[in-house]
């Protein structure tokens, strides 16, 4: 399986762009530096941190549900909230941690087994493992036709 998203940042001076995902669940969703860095900004656009929180919340919940079911305790319900804080302690932006809270209704499970499976889901979910992964990269630099030229980039 290979899934992806495209970020297009093509509005000089606005520090804004859009995100589109392969599945179509995100189609030209606005993202902006203002939404990311201005604490007083109205949530008019998404941010990488919000998308990371959504990815980890979904991934952890699916992993935890699979582990619970495999252990003979299919969950009645799982509600996972992930918070991501972007801080700038030494001049560089960083995400020191992800804070995850899951509220679950799982009939017939002991607290000890529940906690063990939750911990396993926390460290084994694919997104959590990806956060420890190397990132490979390729880049291309293209030239604009001439001075003062600007045209919005088109999505492929």
N, C-alpha and C positions, 0 to 999 in steps of 0.2 A: 504494500500500500504506500502510496506517495501522495501527500496532500500539501497544498501550498496556498500562499497568499501573495498579493502584489500590493506594494505601497507605491503610490505616485505622489510626488512632491513637486508640483509644477506651478506654483503661484508665487513668483518673486515678491519679496517684501511682506507676504502674509504669514509665512511660517506655518502653512497648512497644506494638507493633502488629503488623500483618500486611501482606503484599504478595501480590497476585494479578495474574496476567498474562492477557491476552486468549487466548493460546495454550493456557492451562491447565498450562503447565510449572511455573508457580508458583501454588499454591493455598493461600491463607492461610499463607504462609511467615512464620514469626516474624522480626521485626526489633526491635531494642531499642537504647536508649542505652547500656546496660551492655555489650552485645557490641561496640558501636562505640568506646566511650571507656575501658573498664576493661581495661587490658593483661593483667590476671590472669584475666579472664573466660574461662570455657570457651566454645568456639564453639557456643552454644546458639541463636543466631539469626544471620541474615545482616545485612549492613550495606550502605549505599549504595556504599561504596568497593569492597566485594567484588563487588557487582553490576556496578559500572563496570569492574572488572578482567575479569569474565567477558564483558561486552559487547565490550570492546576486544580481548580474546583471540580471541573468535569472529569478530569483524568483520575484524580484521587477517588472520587465517588464511584466511578466505574470499576476501578481496581478493587476497592474495598468491597463493593457489592459482589464481585466475582469471588473474592477470597472467602467472604461470609457464606456464600452459596456452596462453594466447594467444601467448606467445613461442616455443611449440613444445617446452616442457619441462614436461609435466605432472608434478607431484610424486608421488613414491612415498609420502611421508609428511611431515607438518608437525606439530610439537608447539610450541605457543606458550604461554608463561607470562607473565602480566602481573601486576605488583605495584603496588599503590596504597598510598601512605603518607599518613595524615592527621596533620598536625602543627599546632601552635599556637605559632608563633614570636613573635607580637606581640599576643596576646590574642584573635586571630580564627583559627578553624579554616580550614585551607587544604590543598589538594592541590598540592604544588609540581610534581609530574611523575608520569608513568606510566612504569614501567620494564618493557620488553618484551624477552623473549628467545625466539627461535624456533630450534629445531633442525630441520633439514630433510634429507631424502634426495631429491635431484633429479638423476636420471641425465643425463649429457651436457651439463651447464651449466658455463660457466666461472665462476670466483669473481667476476670483475668484473661479469658480467651478473647473477649471483645477487644481489650487493650492490646493484646499481642497481635491480633489481626489488623487493628488500626495502625500500629507501628509498622507492620510489614507493608501495608498499603502505602504508607507515607514514604518509605524508602524504595519501594519497588515500582511505583507508578511510572510509566514511561516519561511523563513530563518532568518529574523529579529527577529521574536519571538523566534526562536531556540537559538539565541545568548543570550537570557535572560533566557534560560531553564537550569534546573539542568541536569547534565550529570551523568547517572548511569554507573557503571563500574564493570566488573569482570575481573580477571587476572589469569593466570596460569603460573607457573614456571616449566620448564622441564629441566632435567639434560642431559648434553652431555654424550656420551658413555665413554669418557676417556680423559686424558690430551692430548692436542695438536690436538684433533679431530675437524674437521670443515667440514661441507658439507652444501651447499646452501639449504635453506629451500625451500620446494616445495609448490606451491600454492594449496590449497584444492579445 
